């Protein structure tokens, strides 16, 4: 069997196909539909997704909200501009939650002990705006990429999260360079109120409340998990051998309500449809191969004998996960235990997300679909068009 290489997941994309703004309305973007069994491809609009879902199917989406994680301030000693991108809170370093793992610019010139001041209103605040937040570089994480541990201190009696919200703004991916529209368009319509992610679960950006209502009227269930998306989702695999790549770790939650809904859906012979790769990773991370096999007697009744039923059920079970962490890395050869279909966007070349969708279909199917999407001028990446893999 040929050795898998990172180059196998590369492709050439014209820069003008990188979406710089979302579709209006949300659900009017293009949607490529890929049938894994036949390899057939159809071209539709996202609002047509209702035609491919059946009564009894279960949609599972990631309800995380993007935090205003981009902070632009000035170095206290020189007044030079310094940018900080919050990645994750490090309670293991500071139990009070004041220390964050961050990416900083200019990384090489922000040494341990450097202090940055951030003013209310963010980067465009007048210089007379009050300083609401200060930060001190306390340690290094990855000097080559500007990774630092940063201790934040809010001004006066302001709560730290409130100060971050006052000073920060929602970070867009680096390939979106000129978007000046409503930052709420980089949030899903069903996002929770608390802000925990450094990036949006972008496959969910295509849903509107009206489309969700129409799906419910058809009998399609809708449940949510939560996975806190890290900025590492934008990083490419740099190793020639993708199996040597170290996957980033993200916090996730899968409630018992979701577990029960998955059981009920599978028992009735319907599909679990994950909205986005983060929902896929949440559901598959919650699968425990050591748990007792699913006890679903109504599944057995759909088959002539217990042996056929066992082939469907297999071993293991999806289990509730609260405040868990996952570094699940899905690539060709991986097994999917929970997810039956997937809604996703078009991903960056040489990324772990390309490997995940290539594991769910095949690499050949995905590369062919991407080439056809390029020829048909689909819009790519976070604000781009959608793909439904059945």
Helices and strands as residue ranges (DSSP letters): G 6-9, G 15-17, G 26-28, E 30-34, E 41-45, G 46-52, E 58-62, E 65-66, E 70-75, E 81-89, E 99-105, G 107-109, E 115-119, G 122-124, E 131-142, G 143-145, E 147-154, H 160-167, G 183-186, E 195-197, G 202-206, H 209-218, E 221-227, G 231-234, G 242-244, E 250-254, H 256-267, E 272-275, H 277-285, E 287-288, H 297-300, H 306-313, E 317-318, E 321-326, E 341-345, H 352-360, H 363-375, E 386-389
